[in-house]
Amino acid sequence: MNLIKFISIYFFLVFFNYASANTIEYVDVKSKGIGSTYTEALNNSLSNAIAQVNGRSIETQTSLKKISQSINTNKDNSFYSSKEFQKIIKEQTKGYVSNFKILNEEKSSNGVIKISISAKIGKYKLKKSAQRKRIAVMPFYYFDTSFKLKDNIVSNSKIDDLLIQNLVSYLVQTRKFTVLDREYMSDMNSELNIIKTNQTNIEETVKLGQKLFSDYIMVGTLQKLYTEEKIIKIKNSNNSVTTEKAFIEFSYRIIDVPTSQIMFSDDYTGIFDIEKKDIVSLEGDIIKKATLEIGSTILNAIYPLRLEKISGDTAYIGQGGLEIEVGDEFTIIELGEKIKDSYTNEYIGREQKEVGKLEIKQATSKLSSGKILEQKYNLEENFEPKKYILRKIITNVSDIDIAKEKINAKNDEGGTDDDW
């Protein structure tokens, strides 16, 4: 009997690259698998054995890759119990499936094959960095098929690519999430394309999130994206200035996949000056600025900036990257007792009290530090882990202030009213 079939084994490819950084122990398990062919049933048995030890998670089946061993032999089913086949499996999985033994084979009257095996499966003790919350950024919904930005027409598919790319990049650099790799998502193109065409509801999207083995999924709708020119006249002056603005409106949700609960939602409105300097693309510049603000909001909703240590008037924050810049100012918030919803008996937040002010002096990819400018009591003496969080101080500059700055800059350069 000819058996030409792919035997697909899912495993921790990334862990093999970092074997020296992780320890491994082997676990003996028993599992069963069914299929319409012998090879399919055996493959399912092996996959179920792996799942027993390491679970069906994003680490095993999402952000990692799939290896297939093509079998082409004229031998009968006994080949799959042979040492030769054992060696093939061990080599293909680099020792992840150390060995296995077929305990029983059954074939029902309707042709379904059931195989029981015992196997020795490698269990990796993951680094803490591999235990982060998993999030998938899904394709977004759009009210329009294209958007007009100055003299250019930009398709919603291009905006979708830019939004996902920038949000994924932001979430990755926070080092707080394991972000679903877009390469794996391409394996589900048909279902993702349905999402893009608005032909599915949120329940179906959550089901797809379950297939992706993510803890959270991000879904959203882009309502508006356009540019506008404004002429501002300065009061008590003959001067005026022309400004160009970009506007974007975007609503989104972060959904907890196992429970389908909305963890966080927000309606974002962004207004940006269109820079005169050279940029790669206007749409790319707008989306980048918007996703920095959206990403920051998401991060602070799920993982607010927290003081990890205080030494004198210097405080250390366990976050860096794009979230923090030198010169940023923050309010220091002391967290108090948890507050419970009297109807649902769920925790809905904690008491919060402003106790100081901080300015960032140094920022790296993982850690930042700042100087405590104000404190209502000695924060160092009262410091406890998880006690203090930070909330950024935002200063908004009006169009009039921007116009005045431009006119003053022009006058400093020796410009005249005719220049305007």
N, C-alpha and C positions, 0 to 999 in steps of 0.2 A: 504494500500500500504506500503510495507516494504521499508524503506530508510536506507541503510547501506553505509555510505560514510564518508570520512575524510573531516572535515571542517578545512582548514589550514589558520591560521591568522598569518601574518608577523608583527612583532612589535619590539620595542626597548628593548630587554631583558637586555642588559647591563645597560640601564638607570634605570631599576627597582632595580638593585643592588646598584645604587648610587642615589636613589631618593632624599635623603636628600641633595645631593650636587647640584641638578638641581631643578628648579621650573617648575610647570606644569599648563597649563590653558586648558580649554576645548573649542572646536570649533564645532559649528553646521554646518554640511554639508549635501548635497544631492548627491547621486551617483547612477549609474546604473551598472548592470552586466549581462552578458549573459552566458549560458551554456547549455549543452545537458541534464543536470538533474537539478532539483530544487536546490539541495545542492551546485552544482558547480556554478550556477548563483548567489546564495546568497553569497557564498564565494568570488566571483569576485566583487560583490557589496561592501562588507566589505573591501576588499583589495584596491579597488579604492577610497573608503572613506578615508582610512589611507593615501594613496598616495597624496590625495588632501591637507592634512594637513602637512605631513612631507616629502613628495617627495619619489621617488623611489631611494634610495641612499644606499651606502655601509653600513651606520649606521642602516638602516632598514632591509636590505635584504642580506647583504654580510658577514660582520664580526660578525653578530649576528646570533642567532639560530632560527629555525622554530619550533613552537609548534603546534601540531595537536590534535584535540579533536575527538575521535572516537565516532560516534553517532550510537546507535543500538536501534531502537524503531519501534513499530508497528503502531504508530500514524500517522495521515495524515499531510499534509503540514502546517496545522494550528499550529502544535507544534512549528514551527520555529518563530512564532509570540508570543509565550507564555512567561510568566514571568519566567518559568522554564528554557527555553532555553536562555533567556536574562541573567539569573543568571550564566549559564554555561559559556557563552562568557565573561562576566565580570570577573569571577573567573579565567578563563584560561588566560586572558590578564591582570590580576591583576589591573583591572580598566582602562586599556588603552582604550578599547572600553567601555565607560560608559554605553551607551544604544543605541538601534537603533529601527526603526519602518519601517515595510514594507509598502510602499505607494501604489505600484501597481505591478501586476503580469500579464505577457502576454505570450502566447504560440503561435508561428507561425505555419503555415500549415506544415512546414517541421520538427516540433518538437523542435525548438530552444526556450528556455525559457528566458525571460527578466524580471529582478526584479529591481524595483526602491526602494531606501530606503532613510531615513533621519537618521543621526547618530550623536552622540556626541563623538568626538574623542579627546583624550588627546594630546596636543602639548607641547613638551619639549623644554625649552629654554636651549640649550646646553652650556656646558662650552667651553671655547676657545680651550681647548685641543681636543675637539671632532670635531672641524672645520678645522682640518689640511687637506692638500691635500692628496688624496687617491691614493695609488700606488699598483699595482699587479705585482709581479715578475713571469713571465711566464716560462714554461719549455723551455730550450734552444735547438738549433740545434747543431749537431755534425758531423764533417767530418769523424770520425772513430767510430766504434762500441766499441772499447776498446783502452786503452793506456798502454804503457809499462813504468813503473817507477822502475828503477833498475831491480830487478829480479821478480817483480810482474806485473801481468796483471790486470788492473782495468777497469771495464765496464763503458760505458758512462752513464748508468742509475745511478750508484753510484756517479759519478762525478756531475751529474745533481742534485741529492739530496743534495750533499755537497754545490754546488754553490748557490742553492736557499735558503737552510737553513742559510748559512753564510750571504748572502746578505740581507735576511729578518731580521736577528738578528741585522745587522749593521743599517739598515734603521729605525728599531724600536727604537734603543737606541739613535738615533739622536734627537728624540722627535720633528721632523719636519714633519713627515708623519703619516697618518693612513695607516698601511700596511695590505693588504688583508690576511685574515687568511687562512692557507693552509687547514684547516678542511672544510671550505666552498668550496674551489676549488675541493676537492675530490668529491663533488656532480656533478661535470662536467668532471669526469674522461674520458669519451669517447671522448669528444672534445679535452681535454688536451693530450690524447694519440695520436690523429691525429697530433697535433703540433709536438710531439716528433719524429714522423716518417717522418717529412719533407713533408707531403702531403697537406700542406695548405700554402696560401700566406699571406702577411702581412695584406691585407685588411680583411681577415677572422679572423686573430688574433685580429685586432682592434674591430671587431664585438663581439668577445668573451669578450674583455675588457669592452664593453658597457653592456653586460649581467652581468658582475661582478660589474657594477656601480662604476668603478674606474675613477679617473681623468687622471692618467698616467698608462701605462704599460711598463715594461722593457722586451725587447726581445734581443736575441743575438745568436752568433755562436762561439763555441770553435773550433779554427782551429788546434792548436797544444798543446800538453802536453807531455813532455818527460824529461828524465834526461840524463846527460852527465858527463863523467869524464875527467878532464884536468890535465896534468902534466906541471907545470910552473917551468922553470929553472931561477934562479936568476943570472943576469948578473954579470960577474967578480967574480963568486963564484961557487963552486962545489955543492952547495946546490940546491935542488929542492923540490917542495911541490905538493902533489896531492890534487886537489879540486874537489868536486862533486857539480854540479849545476842542478837546475830544471828550465825548460823553459815552459812558457805558453803564448799563443797568443789567445786573446779573443776580438771580436768586438761586440758592443752592441749599442742599441738605447733606448732612453726614448721618448715615443710617447704620445702626448696629445690626449686622446681618443675622446673627442667631435669633434675635428677638424681633427684628423688623421695626424696632423703635427708632424714632428720630432722636439722635444724640444731640444734634445742633443744627440750627437753620438760620439763615441770614439773607436779607435783601441788600445787596451791595450796589451803591451808586458811586461811580468814579468820574471825576472831572479833572482833566490834565491839560497843562499848556502844551501846545505843539511846538517843539523845539525847532529853532532855525538851523541848528547845527546838523551835520551829516549823520544820518541814521540808516541802518540797513533797510528797514521798511517801516512805514508809519504804523501799520497794524501790529507789527512785532513790538514796537516801542510801547504802544498803548496797552497791549495784552501783558507785557512784562511788568509794567507799572501796576496794572490792576491785580495781577496774580500775587505780587509781593504783598499787597494790602490784604487780599483775600486769604492768602496762606498764613499771614501773621494773625489774622482773626481766628482762623481754624486752630492754629497752634495754641493760642492763648486761651481758647475755649476748652480744649482738651488737656493741654499741658501748659498751664500758665508759667511764665518765668518765675523761677524760685531761687531764693538765696540759699546757697549750699554751705557757705562759711562766712563769718565776719571776723576780721582781725583789725582792731582799732577802728579807724574810719574807712577801712577798705572792705568792700563786700564782694563776694565771688558768686557768679551766676552760672549755672550748669547749662548754658546755651550760648551759641555764637552764630557763625555763618551769616546769612542774609538778614537774620532777625534783629541783629544788634550792630550799631555803628558808634564809633567814638564820638562823644558829644551828645548822644541821646540822653534825655532825662526821664526818670521814672519816679512814680510815687511808690513808697514801700508800704505794703498792706500786711497787717497782722491778721491771720486767720484764727477765728475763735471756734466756738462750739458748732456742731452740725445742726442744721435746721431741718425738721421733718414735716412733710405735708400731712396735715391732720386727717385728710380724706383717704389718701392712698397709702399712708405710712411709709412713703419713700423719702429718702434724703434728697432735698432740692437745693442745698447750698450750705454755706457756712457764714457765721458772723464775720464781718470785715471792718477793720479799723485802720485808718491812715495813721502811720507812726513815723514817717520820715520821707526824705527825698534823696535821690541818688543820681549821679552823672557818670556815664560810662567813660572810662579812661583807657581801657584796653579790650580788644575783641579778637578772638581767634576762632577757628572752626568749631571747637568743642567747649571752650571756656571763655568767659568774659569777667572783667572786674571793673568796679566803679568806686568813686569816692562818695561817702555819705555826707551830703551837704546839710541835712537837717535830721534831727531825731528827737522824738518826744520823751524818750528815756534811753538808757544805755542799752542799745540793741545787742552789743557783743555779750554782755553779762546775761541777757535774757534769751540768747539764741538757742533754738531747738530745731532739729531737722524738720522740714515741711511746715514750719511756722510762718515764714514770710514769703509773699509773692510780690511781683512787680507789675505795675500798670503804667504804660507809656503815657507821657504828657504830650499831647498834640497841640500844636499852635497853628491855626489857620491864617493864611494871608489872603486878604481880599483882592479883587481885581483892581480896585483903585490903588491899593498899596503897590501892586505890581506895576501899574501904569506909571505911578510916580517914580518908582525906582528906574524904569526905563528912560523917562524924560530926564531925570537927574544924571543918569549915566551918559546920555546923549549930550547934555549941556557940558558935562565935564570933559567930553571929547572935543568940544568946540563946535558942536552942531548948531544949526539955526532952525527957526520955525519952519523954513521951507523944506527942511529934511523930513518933516512929518506930513 
